[in-house]
Amino acid sequence: MKHLEIENKYILSYNKALKFVKSLPSYKVYKIEQSYLSNEANKTKRVRKIDNKYILTIKKGEGRIKEEREKYISKKRYKKLKKRKIGHTIKKRRYLFKLGRFTYELDIFRGSLKGLAYLEIEFKNAKQMKKFTLPKRVKKIVKKDVSGDKRYSNAFLATNVKNLVDLFDKPS
């Protein structure tokens, strides 16, 4: 499946993010593990396990708007491709919730990235993205808007985590 990924991304206070998501009336949570097979200037390729589903993803482009192709693959193919990973495997819990008319994806990282939390909001088009403002209760937990900055992509995290350590919180 091919589509445009149009998103804003924020780094959150880790401890506040956990408290925030637990205070919501409803949310879904997924266990995610992802490994990158390539991370070139305008193209990344990754394999991802979400609970018991396996996906191969290719993203093209830079900034806030990228072309994304996803394809479900078998567990066997996932394991084979994962052996070719660059950097380390990212592990996180993704919390999906709605506020107003938007769906939010809050990622709480685990393992070597514990202490890092991201929030992403995907949009239908660029006009919607430009008009968007964070709700006040979400603004309170945002540390930095990193929308479109490739240094905060998961692909960059997989290979350059030491460069971002100053953004991690000490989990309580």
Backbone as CSV, one residue per row, in Angstrom:
resi,resn,N_x,N_y,N_z,CA_x,CA_y,CA_z,C_x,C_y,C_z
1,MET,0.841,-1.178,0.000,0.000,0.000,0.000,0.891,1.250,0.000
2,LYS,0.607,2.176,-0.910,1.392,3.401,-1.043,0.537,4.595,-0.643
3,HIS,1.127,5.481,0.152,0.430,6.713,0.529,1.441,7.775,0.942
4,LEU,0.953,8.994,1.101,1.799,10.071,1.608,1.686,10.111,3.122
5,GLU,2.827,10.206,3.761,2.868,10.377,5.214,3.117,11.867,5.445
6,ILE,2.146,12.525,6.049,2.222,13.966,6.339,2.063,14.079,7.846
7,GLU,3.142,14.489,8.530,3.063,14.434,9.989,3.835,15.535,10.691
8,ASN,3.418,15.780,11.925,4.168,16.587,12.880,4.698,15.631,13.933
9,LYS,5.870,15.950,14.459,6.494,15.090,15.464,7.054,15.946,16.589
10,TYR,6.871,15.466,17.823,7.310,16.199,19.011,8.032,15.247,19.962
11,ILE,9.037,15.775,20.633,9.664,15.040,21.731,8.927,15.465,22.989
12,LEU,8.596,14.481,23.805,7.828,14.729,25.022,8.659,14.471,26.263
13,SER,8.226,15.025,27.355,8.768,14.644,28.654,8.317,13.208,28.897
14,TYR,9.259,12.309,29.069,8.977,10.872,29.199,8.011,10.582,30.351
15,ASN,8.326,11.069,31.523,7.489,10.785,32.692,6.108,11.421,32.581
16,LYS,6.045,12.634,32.056,4.750,13.287,31.874,3.932,12.575,30.796
17,ALA,4.605,12.066,29.764,3.910,11.358,28.686,3.229,10.099,29.212
18,LEU,3.924,9.362,30.051,3.340,8.149,30.633,2.119,8.475,31.481
19,LYS,2.238,9.502,32.303,1.102,9.908,33.146,-0.056,10.401,32.286
20,PHE,0.264,11.180,31.258,-0.755,11.717,30.365,-1.557,10.603,29.710
21,VAL,-0.878,9.653,29.100,-1.589,8.601,28.369,-2.431,7.741,29.316
22,LYS,-1.939,7.518,30.522,-2.699,6.722,31.496,-3.938,7.472,31.987
23,SER,-3.943,8.808,31.846,-5.097,9.608,32.285,-6.208,9.674,31.234
24,LEU,-5.933,9.199,30.029,-6.928,9.264,28.960,-8.041,8.240,29.176
25,PRO,-9.257,8.572,28.761,-10.370,7.628,28.948,-10.218,6.359,28.105
26,SER,-9.591,6.472,26.935,-9.368,5.266,26.134,-8.165,5.448,25.219
27,TYR,-7.490,4.347,24.959,-6.360,4.309,24.046,-6.081,2.848,23.709
28,LYS,-5.368,2.651,22.610,-4.908,1.317,22.226,-3.402,1.313,22.388
29,VAL,-2.848,0.168,22.715,-1.400,0.075,22.859,-0.881,-1.116,22.050
30,TYR,0.250,-0.883,21.388,0.880,-1.909,20.553,2.352,-2.036,20.934
31,LYS,2.860,-3.263,20.901,4.294,-3.490,21.067,4.919,-3.445,19.673
32,ILE,5.940,-2.610,19.539,6.590,-2.454,18.237,8.084,-2.699,18.377
33,GLU,8.611,-3.388,17.380,10.059,-3.567,17.256,10.351,-3.315,15.784
34,GLN,11.351,-2.465,15.523,11.674,-2.172,14.127,13.175,-2.063,13.918
35,SER,13.584,-2.543,12.752,14.988,-2.540,12.365,15.105,-1.926,10.982
36,TYR,16.191,-1.203,10.772,16.405,-0.530,9.501,17.384,-1.309,8.643
37,LEU,17.030,-1.433,7.365,17.861,-2.146,6.400,18.712,-1.160,5.610
38,SER,18.211,0.076,5.492,18.981,1.149,4.845,18.473,2.488,5.340
39,ASN,19.370,3.467,5.312,19.022,4.825,5.714,19.834,5.783,4.849
40,GLU,19.345,5.992,3.640,20.013,6.884,2.699,19.409,8.277,2.816
41,ALA,19.963,9.226,2.085,19.521,10.623,2.176,18.010,10.791,1.980
42,ASN,17.451,10.206,0.959,16.028,10.382,0.669,15.228,9.091,0.694
43,LYS,15.793,8.043,1.275,15.097,6.756,1.253,15.506,5.904,2.455
44,THR,14.503,5.370,3.146,14.782,4.414,4.221,13.966,3.157,3.962
45,LYS,14.518,2.058,4.444,13.851,0.766,4.324,13.919,0.111,5.695
46,ARG,12.758,-0.370,6.182,12.732,-0.987,7.502,11.805,-2.189,7.517
47,VAL,12.019,-3.028,8.530,11.079,-4.097,8.843,10.562,-3.821,10.244
48,ARG,9.276,-4.110,10.431,8.640,-3.794,11.705,7.731,-4.942,12.121
49,LYS,7.771,-5.201,13.410,6.855,-6.160,14.009,5.923,-5.355,14.911
50,ILE,4.622,-5.444,14.651,3.624,-4.801,15.511,2.784,-5.935,16.071
51,ASP,2.945,-6.182,17.370,2.320,-7.335,18.001,2.713,-8.583,17.200
52,ASN,1.799,-9.202,16.466,2.149,-10.400,15.687,1.995,-10.198,14.188
53,LYS,2.160,-8.957,13.738,2.118,-8.639,12.310,3.494,-8.142,11.899
54,TYR,3.861,-8.431,10.642,5.187,-8.088,10.145,5.038,-7.250,8.877
55,ILE,5.793,-6.139,8.830,5.621,-5.175,7.742,6.982,-4.721,7.219
56,LEU,7.093,-4.657,5.907,8.251,-4.081,5.234,7.819,-2.703,4.754
57,THR,8.592,-1.661,5.092,8.232,-0.288,4.738,9.391,0.391,4.017
58,ILE,9.049,1.114,2.967,10.017,1.950,2.256,9.474,3.371,2.277
59,LYS,10.294,4.304,2.781,9.913,5.715,2.805,10.859,6.486,1.897
60,LYS,10.267,7.401,1.106,11.052,8.253,0.217,10.717,9.703,0.513
61,GLY,11.750,10.546,0.445,11.553,11.973,0.648,12.151,12.443,1.953
62,GLU,12.059,13.742,2.185,12.576,14.354,3.402,11.551,15.318,3.961
63,GLY,11.737,15.675,5.217,10.856,16.661,5.830,9.573,16.051,6.359
64,ARG,8.532,16.857,6.389,7.257,16.450,6.981,6.375,15.617,6.059
65,ILE,6.684,15.629,4.753,5.862,14.891,3.799,6.742,13.884,3.071
66,LYS,6.370,12.604,3.223,7.143,11.529,2.597,6.193,10.546,1.917
67,GLU,6.711,9.899,0.895,5.973,8.800,0.277,6.291,7.542,1.078
68,GLU,5.268,6.780,1.401,5.466,5.579,2.212,4.771,4.391,1.546
69,ARG,5.518,3.295,1.422,4.960,2.041,0.903,5.107,0.981,1.977
70,GLU,4.001,0.303,2.256,4.024,-0.755,3.261,3.488,-2.045,2.663
71,LYS,4.091,-3.146,3.109,3.688,-4.458,2.616,3.795,-5.453,3.766
72,TYR,2.716,-6.190,4.011,2.770,-7.237,5.036,3.642,-8.379,4.527
73,ILE,4.457,-8.902,5.430,5.348,-10.008,5.082,5.190,-11.121,6.127
74,SER,5.758,-12.264,5.830,5.685,-13.399,6.757,6.701,-13.227,7.890
75,LYS,6.475,-13.945,8.953,7.401,-13.931,10.078,8.775,-14.427,9.627
76,LYS,8.790,-15.435,8.784,10.045,-16.000,8.267,10.838,-14.941,7.482
77,ARG,10.149,-14.204,6.602,10.829,-13.164,5.817,11.307,-12.035,6.727
78,TYR,10.489,-11.678,7.710,10.869,-10.649,8.676,12.189,-11.019,9.355
79,LYS,12.280,-12.245,9.853,13.494,-12.686,10.553,14.704,-12.677,9.623
80,LYS,14.492,-13.080,8.390,15.582,-13.099,7.413,16.064,-11.675,7.110
81,LEU,15.129,-10.762,6.883,15.496,-9.376,6.593,16.138,-8.694,7.800
82,LYS,15.643,-8.998,8.976,16.158,-8.375,10.199,17.647,-8.661,10.409
83,LYS,18.114,-9.781,9.911,19.541,-10.131,10.019,20.421,-9.134,9.262
84,ARG,19.834,-8.397,8.310,20.594,-7.422,7.509,20.496,-6.003,8.069
85,LYS,20.008,-5.858,9.282,19.772,-4.529,9.851,21.063,-3.726,10.014
86,ILE,20.886,-2.409,10.009,21.993,-1.508,10.333,21.660,-0.909,11.697
87,GLY,22.663,-0.668,12.511,22.404,-0.113,13.839,21.710,-1.122,14.739
88,HIS,20.912,-0.619,15.660,20.223,-1.512,16.596,18.716,-1.517,16.335
89,THR,18.052,-2.486,16.892,16.603,-2.600,16.767,15.937,-1.688,17.788
90,ILE,14.958,-0.934,17.329,14.202,-0.037,18.203,13.019,-0.801,18.782
91,LYS,12.831,-0.648,20.090,11.684,-1.256,20.759,10.897,-0.162,21.453
92,LYS,9.582,-0.222,21.282,8.743,0.814,21.872,7.319,0.298,22.044
93,ARG,6.578,1.032,22.836,5.146,0.832,22.972,4.490,2.034,22.290
94,ARG,3.526,1.769,21.437,2.807,2.854,20.776,1.397,2.930,21.338
95,TYR,1.051,4.117,21.818,-0.274,4.383,22.347,-1.026,5.218,21.310
96,LEU,-2.155,4.723,20.835,-2.994,5.439,19.889,-4.212,5.975,20.622
97,PHE,-4.477,7.268,20.441,-5.647,7.864,21.069,-6.162,9.015,20.221
98,LYS,-7.407,9.363,20.425,-8.019,10.477,19.707,-8.239,11.647,20.652
99,LEU,-7.947,12.823,20.146,-8.308,14.082,20.807,-8.909,14.940,19.709
100,GLY,-10.141,15.333,19.889,-10.802,16.093,18.828,-10.911,15.233,17.585
101,ARG,-10.551,15.797,16.438,-10.672,15.042,15.189,-9.395,14.347,14.752
102,PHE,-8.364,14.402,15.584,-7.088,13.810,15.203,-6.743,12.575,16.029
103,THR,-6.036,11.656,15.389,-5.491,10.487,16.077,-4.024,10.774,16.356
104,TYR,-3.605,10.506,17.574,-2.233,10.742,18.019,-1.542,9.402,18.231
105,GLU,-0.246,9.374,17.923,0.581,8.199,18.172,1.665,8.602,19.159
106,LEU,1.605,8.072,20.354,2.589,8.389,21.382,3.491,7.165,21.544
107,ASP,4.774,7.338,21.241,5.743,6.248,21.342,6.574,6.397,22.605
108,ILE,6.544,5.373,23.436,7.356,5.296,24.647,8.430,4.255,24.362
109,PHE,9.666,4.715,24.262,10.763,3.828,23.876,11.242,2.982,25.044
110,ARG,11.804,1.835,24.709,12.289,0.870,25.694,13.744,0.538,25.381
111,GLY,14.335,-0.288,26.208,15.712,-0.720,25.974,16.685,0.441,26.013
112,SER,17.589,0.496,25.033,18.626,1.535,25.009,18.054,2.943,24.827
113,LEU,16.811,3.051,24.408,16.184,4.361,24.202,15.214,4.734,25.317
114,LYS,15.217,3.955,26.397,14.315,4.246,27.512,14.601,5.663,28.022
115,GLY,13.537,6.419,28.220,13.679,7.816,28.620,13.284,8.758,27.501
116,LEU,13.004,8.187,26.311,12.619,8.996,25.159,11.151,8.731,24.825
117,ALA,10.419,9.790,24.527,9.018,9.672,24.123,8.754,10.631,22.967
118,TYR,8.096,10.134,21.945,7.718,10.919,20.771,6.207,10.950,20.643
119,LEU,5.707,12.016,20.057,4.297,12.119,19.706,4.218,12.490,18.235
120,GLU,3.414,11.760,17.467,3.223,12.052,16.048,1.745,12.214,15.761
121,ILE,1.442,13.147,14.866,0.088,13.350,14.387,0.165,13.344,12.870
122,GLU,-0.595,12.440,12.240,-0.625,12.377,10.782,-1.832,13.137,10.263
123,PHE,-1.646,13.754,9.090,-2.680,14.587,8.492,-3.060,14.082,7.111
124,LYS,-4.244,14.474,6.661,-4.737,14.073,5.342,-4.053,14.856,4.225
125,ASN,-3.656,16.106,4.543,-3.025,16.944,3.525,-2.170,18.022,4.203
126,ALA,-1.373,18.718,3.399,-0.457,19.736,3.923,-1.204,20.929,4.522
127,LYS,-2.351,21.268,3.952,-3.141,22.385,4.466,-3.599,22.102,5.903
128,GLN,-4.066,20.892,6.136,-4.501,20.487,7.476,-3.331,20.542,8.463
129,MET,-2.159,20.103,8.005,-0.965,20.114,8.855,-0.595,21.550,9.257
130,LYS,-0.629,22.471,8.308,-0.241,23.858,8.572,-1.200,24.565,9.526
131,LYS,-2.470,24.188,9.495,-3.476,24.831,10.343,-3.519,24.239,11.758
132,PHE,-2.888,23.109,11.950,-2.987,22.374,13.208,-2.303,23.102,14.377
133,THR,-2.970,23.070,15.530,-2.359,23.549,16.785,-2.566,22.465,17.835
134,LEU,-1.532,22.245,18.616,-1.626,21.254,19.688,-2.616,21.703,20.759
135,PRO,-3.405,20.774,21.285,-4.260,21.121,22.425,-3.394,21.518,23.624
136,LYS,-3.909,22.399,24.479,-3.150,22.895,25.637,-2.628,21.764,26.516
137,ARG,-3.446,20.761,26.774,-3.011,19.678,27.660,-1.862,18.868,27.058
138,VAL,-1.754,18.848,25.730,-0.638,18.157,25.073,0.604,19.051,25.089
139,LYS,0.414,20.354,24.863,1.540,21.302,24.870,2.337,21.215,26.172
140,LYS,1.652,20.921,27.273,2.300,20.859,28.586,3.355,19.763,28.683
141,ILE,3.273,18.750,27.850,4.243,17.649,27.944,5.269,17.666,26.805
142,VAL,5.138,18.644,25.890,6.058,18.745,24.754,7.353,19.436,25.178
143,LYS,8.483,18.806,24.835,9.796,19.412,25.075,10.289,20.165,23.846
144,LYS,9.991,19.596,22.655,10.534,20.197,21.438,9.745,19.716,20.221
145,ASP,9.468,20.636,19.298,8.875,20.289,18.013,10.022,19.887,17.089
146,VAL,10.013,18.657,16.615,11.096,18.159,15.754,10.552,17.744,14.382
147,SER,9.404,18.283,14.036,8.764,17.955,12.759,9.719,18.213,11.599
148,GLY,9.890,17.209,10.765,10.705,17.353,9.565,12.205,17.298,9.781
149,ASP,12.671,17.182,11.009,14.108,17.139,11.295,14.558,15.681,11.290
150,LYS,15.333,15.291,10.272,15.703,13.881,10.111,16.525,13.331,11.280
151,ARG,17.134,14.215,12.072,17.911,13.746,13.227,17.029,13.105,14.296
152,TYR,15.727,13.289,14.181,14.803,12.726,15.159,13.937,11.614,14.567
153,SER,14.337,11.142,13.407,13.622,10.013,12.807,14.047,8.724,13.523
154,ASN,13.204,7.727,13.445,13.551,6.442,14.042,14.765,5.826,13.353
155,ALA,14.907,6.062,12.060,16.067,5.545,11.329,17.362,6.140,11.888
156,PHE,17.337,7.430,12.173,18.513,8.081,12.754,18.770,7.540,14.163
157,LEU,17.703,7.361,14.928,17.846,6.805,16.284,18.523,5.438,16.269
158,ALA,18.166,4.632,15.288,18.704,3.273,15.218,20.219,3.258,15.020
159,THR,20.764,4.317,14.459,22.195,4.334,14.165,22.983,5.436,14.877
160,ASN,22.290,6.391,15.507,22.986,7.544,16.100,22.467,7.936,17.469
161,VAL,22.003,7.005,18.256,21.338,7.316,19.514,22.178,8.201,20.448
162,LYS,23.467,8.060,20.453,24.321,8.828,21.371,24.240,10.327,21.114
163,ASN,23.890,10.721,19.899,23.790,12.139,19.560,22.534,12.802,20.125
164,LEU,21.606,12.014,20.650,20.344,12.563,21.130,20.129,12.360,22.627
165,VAL,21.104,11.844,23.321,20.952,11.496,24.730,20.488,12.669,25.589
166,ASP,20.844,13.888,25.220,20.442,15.053,26.010,18.926,15.253,26.032
167,LEU,18.207,14.615,25.131,16.757,14.750,25.094,16.038,13.699,25.935
168,PHE,16.772,12.732,26.444,16.166,11.665,27.236,15.894,12.146,28.644
169,ASP,14.812,11.686,29.218,14.511,11.918,30.623,14.943,10.692,31.404
170,LYS,15.181,10.879,32.662,15.422,9.729,33.525,14.061,9.192,33.949
171,PRO,13.743,7.981,33.531,12.423,7.421,33.900,12.274,7.313,35.405
172,SER,11.070,7.668,35.880,10.832,7.563,37.328,10.132,6.268,37.664
